[in-house]
Amino acid sequence: MTAAGDRPPVTRWLAERASAIRVADLPPVAVTVARQCILDWFAVTLPGAAEPAVQILTEELLSDGARPVVSLVGQSGRTSAMNAALINGTASHALDFDDVNMAILGHPTVALLPGLLALAEETGATQDDVIAAFVAGYEVVCRTGMLISPGHYGHGFHATSTVGSVGAAGACAHLLKLDAGTTAVAFGIAATRASGLKSMFGTMCKPLHAGMAAQNGLLAARLAARGFTSRPDALEAPQGLAATQSADFHPEEAMREAPLDHHIANNLFKYHAACYLTHGAIEAGKALREKSAASSNEIQSIEIRVPPVVDRVCNIAKPQTGLEAKFSLRLTVAMALAGRDTAGIGTYTDDLTRDPELVRLRDMASIAFVDSYPEAKADVAITTADGRRFTASHDAGIADSDLARQGRKLEAKFDALVGPVFGAATGTLHAALAGFGGDHGVSAIMKLAGRVQ
């Protein structure tokens, strides 16, 4: 770890890298995955807008009569770009069904895209501009995450909100075409606003963190553009972001030379509507159900082996609400073994936590923490009443290398999530998002996404 007074200029390096990105320079993989991230964001945000946390937030923010210039996704009405970033960002994380990147141990797109789309709609920026700015922000959020991992997340900070604020500032600064020096100032403004506690997981504050990151980044970029000042070395400065929020400081990781598709190619999409660190165990549980052909009544013991990071993220032993269920490793494994739908957003209810079949399986599960396991790996073993033992393992931290297959899965996810709330217009929106890019603006898409049945 480098001494606080003798640290490389990470903030400036990241600002120069991000501000120099142009859509013509992006590798095809980066463009493809960026489009997939955008499609998936709309897929989870449209139904997420109906969640109580989002409705409470919307009612409060719209009461101030802000200038109605930007669309709300999944809701009627318009508001200011700042309000839209906060509301749409919260909606996109409300279902906890959005994408993940292990470089930040958090959710990149819900932090980056809401403020970026609000700014693009307000300024008339093109869809190509949005793609380039999104990739720029993605680079910043992942590299900032690598700078202070794993200590930052391990200490209790929700990186989606903290690191996400810096990444969102990078994305919005790029869309505003700020130079490297001004972009570094925006990073400082975002860093001083960055907050978010992991102790809030299982409450409405967790999705609020995504909205906070989006709004923080948008505000930081706009203030920097107007001449607002901050320290241009906020990431590495004494009493800066790294020094105050992590025991780790890894400039070699943050500043590592790598192609522009390196981090975004490792984007992880969610196919279960629960915390991502349950996904390895869910997949292992589903494999065991198929391999053993055992009914839930035949299962007599369940052993789960996961990395220690899971303990402080999704280890609610006896959840009482549908929201807490998404952060219960034992319950989600029980759901997989019992053949329950882990992908349905309507599955996670308060009643689910009291289901006798699931409670029986949940309470027999034991958890062991394995220091050597990567963050998203899980082993699950079951023993049946007749003494048979079955094991399965899955590492959910490995991205799909087949982008065409990944695209098909995301299209199916989009239709399944959006169809019930969007009706006949689902196909029109799907087609518009599938072809995202070019010289068209985003206003038509955003207005279309604001219409609900």
Secondary structure, DSSP 8 states (H G I E B T S, - for coil): ---TTS---HHHHHHHHHHT--GGGS-HHHHHHHHHHHHHHHHHHHHHTTSHHHHHHHHHHHTT-----EE-TTSS-EE-HHHHHHHHHHHHHTTS-S-BBTTTTB-HHHHHHHHHHHHHHHHT-BHHHHHHHHHHHHHHHHHHHHHHTTHHHHTTB-TTTHHHHHHHHHHHHHHTT--HHHHHHHHHHHHHH---BGGGTTSTHHHHHHHHHHHHHHHHHHHHHTT----TTTTTSTTSHHHHH-S---HHHHT----TTTTGGG-B--SSSS-GGGHHHHHHHHHHHHHH---GGGEEEEEEEE-GGGGGTSB-SS--SHHHHTTBHHHHHHHHHTT--SS-TTS--TGGGG-HHHHHHHHHEEEEE-TTS-TTEEEEEEEETTS-EEEEEEETTS--S-HHHHHHHHHHHHHHHHHHHHGGGHHHHHHHHHT--SS-BSHHHHHHHT---
